[in-house]
């Protein structure tokens, strides 16, 4: 059985999620070429056959189809991903990614293994790959069969080429792809390829085609979404741009998030292949299923955003819809891809993988991160116990002061805390690696997590006095913080704050109420949003408020997830002006940075979904009372959905961490991780609750009852740290360039 933790365990030494200079040049070159050739008029003109011979010739002139061939470009798998993405966003009218895979395969096969092979290597004929067995699946669809001169495929364990093809009468296919059924081909000759490695090489090529296909489909879906977002920013109805309506902007934000997850999952799979990670084959299947599902939904949504125009042939939205459906369904049903995920994850199915070549993309936490993670694993081995495990599961806040003090003493509570204030001074990636380790044990360190975010805000925006007086105690684990954002009448509208701060000499007096102040019962300080002026946005000032003083009170609130939060009250609570964070009436800037820090950490969602999947697997694989539930299709598919979303969430989270550290951050990276994580945790818990019913209705913390508990824990995650609706607005505005919708 696959250990699901291995899907998340870093294996490399340098975190790098940017294309190389060479890959960037390839991307730019292809973008220029395909933007020129793949216009709507040109694509429409090619619809009768689904093939553009002029573009095919230009691509060959540039050497693109042979860039992966060992005897020519011998480029990496990541180079091919770059090509696939450009092919997708431009709805390329030739079987480009199939050609890349086929030419590499032909170059790998022994020259003397087949007379046809030696002659075909020098040409640029279209050669199709049969994804299913030639002898057993005559109804299979060949995506480029109607323009192919030959088809390569397995008959059992032998590789055959059917060549000198002519196409008989065959129907046209959805999306105007140049497809035909295998049985509709008129074959001039058949030849076996007598290379002992032929079957292995073909199977690896088939996996490469699946991965490149996923990248192409994800890119096409994202382009469809961006086109719709651009249109919504221009089109007006009811006196407003239609992009201002959340009924449009929020679904587009969902689609963009799902497709960004698909894109990064393809990249993650390349990294896994390069490192020979045990679940690389499962990631290919995940990418294929997720990209297809996300892009099909996105293309339909895009067409509807265009309204009636989207249904007309004069607009490209309909072509994205048709082409994405054709590309993603030509090989079979989405359910078959989900079944492949489950088979590779939990039933021992193996797959031949393509060679990745030299890959610079690296999703690991880096050498420093791996060293820190190893120290954390050693600490956990020494310190973990059944009692701690029970406490972490049953406690309403997971707060163990002595454990936190020990972690701080080891430099593991806040690994990236600066040395100037008593911290270890490691990288953000190293800190994330440490959290990944204790998260795998479901150590719920909520109070330190909140404190870490606030400490970073004080570090960047606080006065020297505030930093010197507050940060050493925080980083030593002696004191903790809470967030004073939400108010009874405001909810997620932080800028509607009514809690006031009034200047009194060198101090300020805080008066008002905050709601849902989690960890306030444990905290020594609150990062407080206060009103210091009448303007909704320019009248906000931030403070780090000491709570252990007269005038501060709180009352407990329990949530559906067996967690505690609080209502907090402030009656002339005093705070020094030195504890003001940022400028007077300049709190918006501080708050934006604080929210970015908070939303860029999806550790909680990774930890929780990992725990959910482990619990669900324990139930699903239990055959003590009859056939194991995992033998049921609906159970396997629910587990495959959960495992896929877990890897995507972890990948989005890693991207957010890397971007912050590499200076590549964009405002929507954190919201994407937060939105996807909280919504996926909720949806997968709900689905598992259904497939495990009625046993899953039992309340508890072990076995199948864990699913019910995790669903109750998941629901609040869609609200705190900014509701999903807030995240969608931020993604639409920052990621898609849509007008403000709040």
Secondary structure, DSSP 8 states (H G I E B T S, - for coil): ---GGGGT---SS--B-S--HHHHHHHHHHHHHHHHH--HHHHHHTTTTT--HHHHHHHHHHT-TTTT-TTTT---HHHHHHHHHHHHHTT-SS-HHHHHHHHHHHHHS-GGG-HHHHHHTTS---EEE-SS-TTT-TT-EETTGGG-SEEEEEETTEEEEEES-EE-S----GGG---EEGGGEE-SEEEE---TTHHHHHHHHHHHHHHHHHHHHHHHHHHHHHHHHHHHTT-EETTEEGGGSHHHHHHHHHHHHHHHHHHHHHHHHHHHHHTT-TTHHHHHHHHHHHHHHHHHHHHHHHHHHTGGGGGSTTSTHHHHHHHHHHHHHTT--HHHHHHHHHHHHHS----------S---B-S-HHHHHHHHHHHHHHHHHH--HHHHHHHHHSSS---HHHHHHHHHTT-SSTTS-GGGT-----HHHHHHHHHHHHHTT---HHHHHHHHHHHHHHHHS-HHHIIIIIHHHHTTS--EEEE---TTTTT-GGG---EEEEETTEEEEEEEEE--TTTTT-SEEEEEEE-SSSTTTTEEEEEEE-SSTTEEEEEEE-TTS-EEEEEEEEEEEEEGGGEESSTT-HHHHHHHHHHHHHT--HHHHHHHHHHHHHHHHHHT--TTSS-GGGSHHHHHHHHHHHHHHHHHHHHHHHHHHHHHHT---HHHHHHHHHHHHHHHHHHHHHHHHHTTTGGGS-SSSTTHHHHHHHHHHHHHTTTTS-HHHHHHHIIIIIS------
